[in-house]
Amino acid sequence: MNSPTPTADDYRSLHELAAAGRLPDHQVMDRPTLAWIAGQRPGGPGVRPRLPHPATVLVPDQSWFARTETATSIHGVLHGARVAVLVQLLAAGHRLASGRVLALAAAAACHDCRRLNDRTDPGHGRRAADWLTQHPASLHTAFGHTASPEAITAVALHDLPHHAFTPEQQAAYRRHRLAVDLLKAADALDRYRLPATRWWPALHQLRLQVPAWAPVLAHELVVLTEQARLDGATDTHAVHLALRALSTEEETPRAI
């Protein structure tokens, strides 16, 4: 079978395609787009942020994703791993037991695993929650933790605005309010990976107060992990490299 003939869009960055309104269903980070993201640091240039405390690396397996193309896209493995880190960092301010935090982080790593594309994809939260319910052994083997009921609820509701909740979803939210709001906040903070600033975090829409350090740190986490993967690192190694860099005081130069 002959390969499809390349089009002009095949040679354009995600940032260029977003500006033209021509993003494909599956969107993979590229160097020009990452260079643009790196140049848009929240609050302007300055000293790179540091992790407020350590976080456990939880990287979802590519085989858990509904489609191979999605696993490597901007809603794929690295996105899930970063959201798992951000959930842990945000949860520290709420005095949650470590087991409860890690159960939520394990679910957070998989919150987009049932996506079919990189567009809105209605219902992907509910599909991911169902997958988590059906595959506790997969999470336990990989992470040493399974998703708790509150974590599964958070995944089921993460893609829905609060005003769109059904009465049943409102009741679930009232039972697990903190878990839902932590995941929504962590997911929103990782929007710095998206190729247009109009899609970047709208923190005023969150119901969880986000610490002042979080936006700059989340932005840097995107840049460091995506750069490492573009340079040939595995997803897991990319996250470890980023956390190691964010745990040191010394500013390390990076080429984009």
N, C-alpha and C positions, 0 to 999 in steps of 0.2 A: 504494500500500500504506500502511495506517495505521501510525503509529509505535506501539510498545508502550506501554501505559499505565504511567506511572511508579509505582513502589512506594515504600514507606517507606524501603527500603534505598538507593534512589537518592539520598536526601537525607542519608545518614549518612556520616561520615568513615570512612576505612580503619581508624583507631584504634578507632572505635566498633564497626565491623563485626567487627574482630578480637576484641574483648572479647565480642561476642555469638556468635562462631563462625560468622559468615555472610559471610566474604570471598568475592567473586566469583572466577571463573577468571582474569579480567584486572583488575589492580589499578593504578590511576593515582594518583599523589601528589596530595593536596589540602592546602589551607592549614591547616585545623585539625589534621590529622595532622602536618604539618611543624612547626607551633607546639609540639605535644606533644613531638616528637623534639628540637627545639631546647632545650626545657626539661629534657632528660634527659642533659645532657653527662656523659660518663664522668669520675668524680672530682669532680664538682660544678663550680660556676662558677669562673671564673678568667680569666687572660690567654689570648687566643686563640693557638693554636700557630702556628708558622711552618714552611714547607717546609724540610727539612734540606738540600735542594739542588734545582735545577731539574728539571722532568720534561717530556718531549715529550707534547703533546696528540695522542691518537690516538682519533678518534671514529668508530665504525662507521656505515656507511650504513644507513638504515632499510630499503632494498631487500634487504639481506642477511638480514633476519629472516624466519623461517618464516611469521609472521603479523603483519599490520600492527598488531593490537591489542597484541602483545607488544613491538613496537619502542618504543611510547610508555609502557610499563608500568614497574613497579618492577624488572623484570629486563631492561629494554630498553637503549636507546642510552646513556643517562646512566650506568647501572650499569656497562656495559662500559667506558665511557671512564674512569670513576673507578677501576675495577680495573686498567686499564692504567697509570694514574698510580701507584697503590699498589704494583704489581709493580716499577716502576722505583725507587721510594723504598726498598723492602725489599731489592732486589737490590744496592743500593750497598754494603751491609755484607758482601758475599760476593765482592768483587773479580772480578766477571764482566766480560768484554769488552763494550764498548758495543753492538756488533752483536748479540751474543747476548742482551743485555737487551732491545733493541728488537724482536728477533724474537719473544721471549716476550711482550712488551707488546702487539705487534700481534695475536698470537693471543688474549691475554687480553681485548682489546677485543671479541672475537667469541665469547667462551666460552659465551654463552647465546643466540647468534643463531638456534639451531634449536629453541628452546623453543616449545611449543605453548600453554602457559599459565603462570600464576604460582604453580602448586602444585609438588609434588615433581617431576612429569614425568620418570619414570625413562627413562634412555637419552639425555637431551638432550646430555650431554657427548660421547658417542660420535657422535651426529649432527653436532654442531658440528665435531668433529675431522674427520669425513668431508668436511664442507663446506669446511673449510680446505684439505684435501688437493686438492680439486677446483677451487679458485678462487684459486690463487696470484697470478694476474695482477690480480685485484680488489684484493688487499691491497697489492701492489707499486704499483699506480697510485695508491691512496688514501694509503698510508703511506710508500712508498719502502722497505718491508721486507716479506718474506714470512715465514710461520711455519716455523720449523725443525722437524726431527723431534722434538726434545725438547719444543718448545712444543706441538706437536700431541698428543704423549703427555700433557702436562699438562692440556690441554683435555679429552681423552678420559676422564681419571681424576678431574677436579675435582669431579664430583657424587657420587663414591663414597667411603664411609668406607674407611679402610685395611683394616679387618677384613673387608670384603666383596670385596676383590680376588680374582680368580681366579688360579691359578698363572701364567697368561700375563700378567695385569696386574701381578702381583707382580714378575715378571721385568722388565717394562717400567719399573716404578717403581724398581727397583734401578739400571737404566741411567740414568734421568733423575730421580733423587731430588730434587735441588735445585729443578729447574724445577717439578716437581709440587708440592712443598711451598711454594714461593713463590706459585704461583697459588692454592693452597688458602688460604694466609694472607691474601692480598690480597682474595680473594672473601669470606672470613669477616669481614674488617675493614669491608667495605661493608654488612654486615648492619644497621648503624645506620639504614638506610632502612626497615626493616621495622616494621610498625605495632604491635608488642608486644615488650616487653623480653625475654620468654621466648625470642625468636628472635634476640636480639642476640649478638654474638661470644662464643663459649666458647673463649677463647684457650688454656685448659689442654688442649684436645683437639688442638691443632696440634702438628706435629712440628718446626716452625720457631720459634725464639725470636723473639718480636715485640718490637721496641724500645719503651721506655716512652712515647715521644712518639707512637707510631702510633695508639692508640685515639682519643685526643682529636683528632688531626689528621684521621683518617678520619671521625669524627663531624662535624667542622666542614666537611669537604669535601662530605658529603651535604647539610648544611643550606644551604651557599652555592650549590651547583649547582642544587638543587631550587628554592630561592627565586628564583634568577635565571630559571629556566625558567617558573615560575609568573608571574613579572613580565613575560614576553614574550620573553625571550632565546631564541635558537636553542640547540640542544644544544652546539654547538661554542663559541659565545660564552659560554654558561654556564660551561663548564669553564675557559675562558681568564679569565673574571672571577674565578672562585674561586681559581685559582692566583695571579693577580695580587694578590688580597687577602691570601692566605696567604704571599706573598713580601715583604710590607711589615710594618714594626714597628708602625705606627700602628693602633690599634684603631678600626675603623670601625663605627658603629652600623648595625644592620639591623632592619628591621621585618618581622615575620612575620605 
